[in-house]
Amino acid sequence: MDRILILGASRGLGAELVKQICAAGYPAVGFGRKQPQLARLREEWPLFEYQLADFAATAGQNLVLSSVLAENFSKIFYVAGGGPFGLYSQREWKDHQWAWEVTFQFPARLLHVLANAKSESQVTMVGSAVAESSPDPLAASYSAAKHALLGLVHSLRAERPEWDLRLFSPGYMDTELLPKNAAVRQLGVFSPSDMARDLWLWSLRADDIGHKVYPRHPS
Ligand SMILES: NC(=O)c1ccc[n+]([C@@H]2O[C@H](COP(=O)([O-])OP(=O)(O)OC[C@H]3O[C@@H](n4cnc5c(N)ncnc54)[C@H](OP(=O)(O)O)[C@@H]3O)[C@@H](O)[C@H]2O)c1
């Protein structure tokens, strides 16, 4: 059975997705930076294997890309993303660069490599219902990266309609990405395990639109 690749597998939505995939009996390969979390997942789910890579660093990106070219993954999920919280002017430039690298530049590079290789893998990028098509104050660089990801996925779908390239855009989720004291939590947040189940089930269905967008908060 073909293996499934999860980029950003150690925590949050990515870790929950690993559980869904392995519970369904599919072998999965995950990448991330945090070895203890990845090792715990591996102990719990023997169908899961992992490698360490920092998507903000060239060496980490190259490791992922060589794995993608060496193996015919049936599905690829790019889950990683993030950015600095605070006034754009008051965060250091390197923090914005990190946000763009992990949230947009590396996924864009990955899509370039896959498109060049005429890959037939189903590819799902994780966007954001909060940040990809409206302002996200105090998260400007993150929002810019998610806007760019949305534009890229829609454009590539128009360029190559036969490629099953998708964008999954959740609302606020109860993960480490959202600070525990964030005011938006008071309006309700989605459970990452529910979102991961939806994402996995969606990946098993055909979808002409290729973009699944949630409300910001559960109704
Ligand atoms: N949480 C929300 O409210 C929310 C709302 C809308 C959209 N989203 C999107 O949903 C996706 C998942 O978010 P989440 O809430 O699950 O985030 P999270 O809990 O912060 O987890 C992020 C995952 O990405 C990996 N990652 C981050 N930077 C990385 C790097 N430089 N190299 C390799 N891996 C890296 C992390 O692994 P390591 O730390 O091990 O590297 C982790 O597995 C993201 O794209 C996010 O933008 C989240």
The ligand as an SDF file (V2000), in Angstrom:
LIG
                    3D

 48 52  0  0  0  0  0  0  0  0999 V2000
   -4.6960   26.5780   15.3140 N   0  0  0  0  0  0  0  0  0  0  0  0
   -5.4860   27.3880   14.6330 C   0  0  0  0  0  0  0  0  0  0  0  0
   -6.3060   28.1310   15.2150 O   0  0  0  0  0  0  0  0  0  0  0  0
   -5.4470   27.4150   13.1230 C   0  0  0  0  0  0  0  0  0  0  0  0
   -6.4550   28.0950   12.4380 C   0  0  0  0  0  0  0  0  0  0  0  0
   -6.4530   28.1070   11.0440 C   0  0  0  0  0  0  0  0  0  0  0  0
   -5.4380   27.4560   10.3580 C   0  0  0  0  0  0  0  0  0  0  0  0
   -4.4640   26.8140   11.0400 N   0  0  0  0  0  0  0  0  0  0  0  0
   -3.4120   26.1410   10.2640 C   0  0  0  0  0  0  0  0  0  0  0  0
   -3.4660   24.7500   10.5380 O   0  0  0  0  0  0  0  0  0  0  0  0
   -2.1460   24.1830   10.3670 C   0  0  0  0  0  0  0  0  0  0  0  0
   -1.8080   23.3770   11.6010 C   0  0  0  0  0  0  0  0  0  0  0  0
   -1.7780   24.2700   12.6880 O   0  0  0  0  0  0  0  0  0  0  0  0
   -1.7560   23.7880   14.1880 P   0  0  0  0  0  0  0  0  0  0  0  0
   -2.6850   24.6810   14.8950 O   0  0  0  0  0  0  0  0  0  0  0  0
   -1.8900   22.3090   14.2550 O   0  0  0  0  0  0  0  0  0  0  0  0
   -0.2600   24.2370   14.5640 O   0  0  0  0  0  0  0  0  0  0  0  0
    0.7480   23.7320   15.6790 P   0  0  0  0  0  0  0  0  0  0  0  0
    0.0270   23.0430   16.7830 O   0  0  0  0  0  0  0  0  0  0  0  0
    1.6120   24.8900   15.9760 O   0  0  0  0  0  0  0  0  0  0  0  0
    1.5920   22.6070   14.8830 O   0  0  0  0  0  0  0  0  0  0  0  0
    2.3690   22.9900   13.7870 C   0  0  0  0  0  0  0  0  0  0  0  0
    3.0490   21.7830   13.1760 C   0  0  0  0  0  0  0  0  0  0  0  0
    3.9140   22.2620   12.1550 O   0  0  0  0  0  0  0  0  0  0  0  0
    5.2490   21.8300   12.4210 C   0  0  0  0  0  0  0  0  0  0  0  0
    6.2040   22.8770   12.0960 N   0  0  0  0  0  0  0  0  0  0  0  0
    6.1230   24.1890   12.4120 C   0  0  0  0  0  0  0  0  0  0  0  0
    7.2370   24.8140   11.9960 N   0  0  0  0  0  0  0  0  0  0  0  0
    8.0210   23.8740   11.4140 C   0  0  0  0  0  0  0  0  0  0  0  0
    9.3100   23.9050   10.8180 C   0  0  0  0  0  0  0  0  0  0  0  0
   10.0340   25.0370   10.7360 N   0  0  0  0  0  0  0  0  0  0  0  0
    9.8110   22.7550   10.3190 N   0  0  0  0  0  0  0  0  0  0  0  0
    9.1070   21.5990   10.4180 C   0  0  0  0  0  0  0  0  0  0  0  0
    7.8900   21.5040   10.9830 N   0  0  0  0  0  0  0  0  0  0  0  0
    7.3630   22.6400   11.4780 C   0  0  0  0  0  0  0  0  0  0  0  0
    5.2610   21.5660   13.9270 C   0  0  0  0  0  0  0  0  0  0  0  0
    6.2280   20.5880   14.2200 O   0  0  0  0  0  0  0  0  0  0  0  0
    7.5890   20.8570   15.0660 P   0  0  0  0  0  0  0  0  0  0  0  0
    7.3250   21.8600   16.1010 O   0  0  0  0  0  0  0  0  0  0  0  0
    7.9540   19.4850   15.5160 O   0  0  0  0  0  0  0  0  0  0  0  0
    8.5460   21.3250   14.0470 O   0  0  0  0  0  0  0  0  0  0  0  0
    3.8630   21.0230   14.1650 C   0  0  0  0  0  0  0  0  0  0  0  0
    3.8070   19.6410   13.8810 O   0  0  0  0  0  0  0  0  0  0  0  0
   -1.2170   25.3660   10.1090 C   0  0  0  0  0  0  0  0  0  0  0  0
   -1.0010   25.4840    8.7380 O   0  0  0  0  0  0  0  0  0  0  0  0
   -2.0060   26.5600   10.6210 C   0  0  0  0  0  0  0  0  0  0  0  0
   -1.6330   27.7440    9.9740 O   0  0  0  0  0  0  0  0  0  0  0  0
   -4.4420   26.7750   12.4070 C   0  0  0  0  0  0  0  0  0  0  0  0
  1  2  1  0
  2  3  2  0
  2  4  1  0
  4  5  1  0
  4 48  2  0
  5  6  2  0
  6  7  1  0
  7  8  2  0
  8  9  1  0
  8 48  1  0
  9 10  1  0
  9 46  1  0
 10 11  1  0
 11 12  1  0
 11 44  1  0
 12 13  1  0
 13 14  1  0
 14 15  2  0
 14 16  1  0
 14 17  1  0
 17 18  1  0
 18 19  2  0
 18 20  1  0
 18 21  1  0
 21 22  1  0
 22 23  1  0
 23 24  1  0
 23 42  1  0
 24 25  1  0
 25 26  1  0
 25 36  1  0
 26 27  1  0
 26 35  1  0
 27 28  2  0
 28 29  1  0
 29 30  1  0
 29 35  2  0
 30 31  1  0
 30 32  2  0
 32 33  1  0
 33 34  2  0
 34 35  1  0
 36 37  1  0
 36 42  1  0
 37 38  1  0
 38 39  2  0
 38 40  1  0
 38 41  1  0
 42 43  1  0
 44 45  1  0
 44 46  1  0
 46 47  1  0
M  CHG  2   8   1  16  -1
M  END
$$$$
